[in-house]
Amino acid sequence: MTVGEDVDRLMAILSGEEKLMIALMPEDDLIDLHFSLGLAIRNAFGLHEPGSKERARNNLSNL
């Protein structure tokens, strides 16, 4: 999967209310999502699996 595909997947999972809540949060408050949304994203997208750092680095270098 590419970063764009991952973003599309995340947008499909989040409700409209959740997207709005995140969009309206002050940037300094986004860290509060680390142990909730961040953890869910890490687990759902396999970001803790072997090779995930290399995959992320490769995808970001293609942006």
Secondary structure, DSSP 8 states (H G I E B T S, - for coil): --HHHHHHHHHHHS-HHHHHHHHHS-GGGGGGGIIIIIHHHHHHTTTTSTTHHHHHHHHHHT-
